[in-house]
Amino acid sequence: MPGVCLITGGARGIGAATARLVAADGLAVAIGCRDRIEAARASAAEIGAAGGRAVAVCGDVANEA
């Protein structure tokens, strides 16, 4: 059964490339970002267009609250 992978900083660069690779391996991807929600949504849309499952989530993982 495929799992889910959270990629923090997955909105662009190495994080986005990692998100694409993980999605290509069949995992659903949550693309985490702190303040680049539009870039994260674009990355999720790209994964979806390629047949993968992805969602953009915005939050600060450095702040426990």
C-alpha positions as a LaTeX table, in Angstrom:
\begin{tabular}{lrrr}
\hline
Residue & $x$ (\AA) & $y$ (\AA) & $z$ (\AA) \\
\hline
Met1 & 0.00 & 0.00 & 0.00 \\
Pro2 & 1.47 & 3.37 & $-0.99$ \\
Gly3 & 2.05 & 5.85 & 1.78 \\
Val4 & 2.16 & 9.57 & 2.23 \\
Cys5 & 5.28 & 11.69 & 2.36 \\
Leu6 & 5.52 & 15.21 & 3.80 \\
Ile7 & 8.20 & 17.25 & 2.11 \\
Thr8 & 8.97 & 20.48 & 3.90 \\
Gly9 & 10.28 & 23.11 & 1.53 \\
Gly10 & 8.77 & 21.23 & $-1.40$ \\
Ala11 & 7.54 & 24.33 & $-3.17$ \\
Arg12 & 10.65 & 24.80 & $-5.30$ \\
Gly13 & 14.21 & 23.70 & $-5.98$ \\
Ile14 & 15.50 & 20.47 & $-4.47$ \\
Gly15 & 12.33 & 20.04 & $-2.40$ \\
Ala16 & 10.08 & 20.24 & $-5.47$ \\
Ala17 & 12.31 & 17.80 & $-7.36$ \\
Thr18 & 12.15 & 15.42 & $-4.40$ \\
Ala19 & 8.36 & 15.74 & $-4.29$ \\
Arg20 & 8.16 & 14.80 & $-7.99$ \\
Leu21 & 10.41 & 11.77 & $-7.49$ \\
Val22 & 8.47 & 10.54 & $-4.46$ \\
Ala23 & 5.16 & 10.99 & $-6.31$ \\
Ala24 & 6.55 & 9.10 & $-9.31$ \\
Asp25 & 7.27 & 6.21 & $-6.93$ \\
Gly26 & 3.56 & 6.11 & $-6.06$ \\
Leu27 & 3.41 & 7.94 & $-2.75$ \\
Ala28 & 0.96 & 10.74 & $-2.09$ \\
Val29 & 2.82 & 13.93 & $-1.31$ \\
Ala30 & 2.08 & 16.78 & 1.08 \\
Ile31 & 4.16 & 19.74 & $-0.03$ \\
Gly32 & 4.92 & 21.86 & 2.99 \\
Cys33 & 5.78 & 25.52 & 2.85 \\
Arg34 & 5.97 & 28.40 & 5.28 \\
Asp35 & 5.05 & 31.29 & 3.01 \\
Arg36 & 5.26 & 30.21 & $-0.64$ \\
Ile37 & 1.78 & 28.70 & $-0.91$ \\
Glu38 & 1.34 & 29.61 & $-4.59$ \\
Ala39 & 4.61 & 27.87 & $-5.50$ \\
Ala40 & 3.58 & 24.85 & $-3.41$ \\
Arg41 & 0.20 & 24.73 & $-5.17$ \\
Ala42 & 1.94 & 24.92 & $-8.54$ \\
Ser43 & 4.22 & 22.03 & $-7.56$ \\
Ala44 & 1.21 & 19.99 & $-6.40$ \\
Ala45 & $-0.60$ & 20.77 & $-9.65$ \\
Glu46 & 2.39 & 19.62 & $-11.67$ \\
Ile47 & 2.44 & 16.32 & $-9.77$ \\
Gly48 & $-1.30$ & 15.93 & $-10.28$ \\
Ala49 & $-0.99$ & 16.60 & $-14.01$ \\
Ala50 & 1.58 & 13.79 & $-14.19$ \\
Gly51 & $-0.88$ & 11.38 & $-12.53$ \\
Gly52 & 0.34 & 11.68 & $-8.95$ \\
Arg53 & $-1.44$ & 12.78 & $-5.80$ \\
Ala54 & $-0.26$ & 15.92 & $-4.01$ \\
Val55 & $-1.55$ & 18.69 & $-1.81$ \\
Ala56 & 0.03 & 21.96 & $-0.67$ \\
Val57 & 0.02 & 22.71 & 3.06 \\
Cys58 & 1.22 & 25.92 & 4.64 \\
Gly59 & 2.64 & 26.15 & 8.13 \\
Asp60 & 5.74 & 26.80 & 10.19 \\
Val61 & 7.24 & 23.49 & 11.35 \\
Ala62 & 9.66 & 25.40 & 13.58 \\
Asn63 & 6.70 & 26.62 & 15.65 \\
Glu64 & 5.07 & 23.76 & 17.60 \\
Ala65 & 1.83 & 25.74 & 18.02 \\
\hline
\end{tabular}
